[in-house]
Amino acid sequence: MFCPIPDSSIGLKTSAVREGNVYILNGTKSSLVTNAGIADAYFIIARTDLDKPLHESLSIFYVEANTPGIKFGKKTQMIGWKASHHAEIVLDNVPVPVENLIGQEGEAAKLLMLLPEVAIGLAASYVGLARAAYEYALNYAKQRISWGRPIIEHQAVALKLAQMMIDTQAARLMVWDAALTSEISPQLAATVKAPAAKTFAVDVAIKNAQTAVEILGGYGVTKESLAGKFLADATIGYSCDFTREILRLGMVNFLS
Ligand SMILES: Cc1cc2nc3c(=O)[nH]c(=O)nc-3n(C[C@H](O)[C@H](O)[C@H](O)COP(=O)(O)OP(=O)(O)OC[C@H]3O[C@@H](n4cnc5c(N)ncnc54)[C@H](O)[C@@H]3O)c2cc1C
């Protein structure tokens, strides 16, 4: 999204055109906008100059939910995260006061490069999911008897559990490192450490959930067990916020 591609025709299309004391916003946002239709206000990213490249023309606006012209779609059904709410936002000539522009025109990319909190929060929640899948499988492996012994005593199962613990701890340390860095250098945290922690924690959560399904054997594929829910919830992390590929490609610009 923020890669410095010179072609102005590429990327986000939502526009904000200044008319006197207001910007007029037009466009459609993903059907996955978190809390769309529930929240009282939204931070909307729009382009204030469609002739400039994306990274130079993005601006952030604070938009109240009751502004005329803003419409919300129905709740999007997802494979997991059942307790959350996501929907589309349609902006049809939405007037936003000029004072609701955050920072200056074209500064969205610059501002977001100083805000690692979203990625760190997501990474932390995925460490929690990775831990839950690990503990669930560990507990099951201690109780389930096969060939006369708890399955944790079969090396094939024990090795999987050890790997789940190792990966979870590594993800946890990355989150702590990103959080600590955000206090010292928000830019380093936002551009490298937080996205690294988020993408790694999601991968660990997906892997642990998949391994939990395996360790639970047949029970793992029943709706009665929690393993399938862990896997569905973990998989959503792949595209939540930014995808694994986009996060990694974005980081490359800031590696030293
Ligand atoms: C739970 C959840 C909450 C969300 N909340 C919000 C929200 O609050 N607000 C909001 O605006 N959006 C939100 N989203 C949308 C989210 O930001 C997008 O789904 C995400 O950025 C991926 O974009 P896309 O779906 O258009 O995928 P696409 O861009 O179509 O990508 C499809 C595939 O192609 C790959 N790909 C695409 N472009 C490239 C490239 N240049 N190089 C390499 N690979 C590429 C991707 O990695 C992916 O694998 C949310 C999504 C989820 C799942």
The ligand as an ORCA input file, in Angstrom:
! r2SCAN-3c Opt
* xyz 0 1
  C     -10.473     -9.372     10.182
  C     -10.205     -8.274      9.176
  C     -10.374     -6.959      9.551
  C     -10.152     -5.929      8.625
  N     -10.381     -4.640      9.005
  C     -10.257     -3.655      8.088
  C     -10.535     -2.292      8.445
  O     -10.881     -1.977      9.594
  N     -10.417     -1.345      7.481
  C     -10.052     -1.659      6.199
  O      -9.953     -0.768      5.357
  N      -9.781     -2.932      5.832
  C      -9.881     -3.932      6.740
  N      -9.621     -5.237      6.384
  C      -9.254     -5.519      4.991
  C      -7.774     -5.858      4.886
  O      -6.984     -4.694      5.104
  C      -7.522     -6.468      3.495
  O      -8.317     -7.634      3.372
  C      -6.062     -6.811      3.333
  O      -5.272     -5.643      3.308
  C      -5.820     -7.581      2.028
  O      -6.341     -6.872      0.953
  P      -7.298     -7.620     -0.098
  O      -8.334     -8.383      0.686
  O      -7.764     -6.602     -1.053
  O      -6.368     -8.701     -0.790
  P      -5.622     -8.557     -2.186
  O      -4.865     -7.261     -2.219
  O      -6.598     -8.826     -3.273
  O      -4.567     -9.734     -2.084
  C      -4.872    -11.065     -2.495
  C      -3.590    -11.890     -2.419
  O      -2.595    -11.327     -3.309
  C      -1.438    -10.952     -2.581
  N      -0.932     -9.687     -3.121
  C      -1.668     -8.587     -3.438
  N      -0.866     -7.619     -3.894
  C       0.407     -8.104     -3.856
  C       1.676     -7.585     -4.207
  N       1.827     -6.345     -4.667
  N       2.749     -8.376     -4.055
  C       2.623     -9.638     -3.566
  N       1.445    -10.187     -3.212
  C       0.355     -9.437     -3.358
  C      -1.892    -10.803     -1.126
  O      -0.808    -11.002     -0.216
  C      -2.945    -11.894     -1.033
  O      -2.333    -13.141     -0.806
  C      -9.766     -6.259      7.306
  C      -9.573     -7.606      6.945
  C      -9.781     -8.609      7.862
  C      -9.582    -10.040      7.445
*
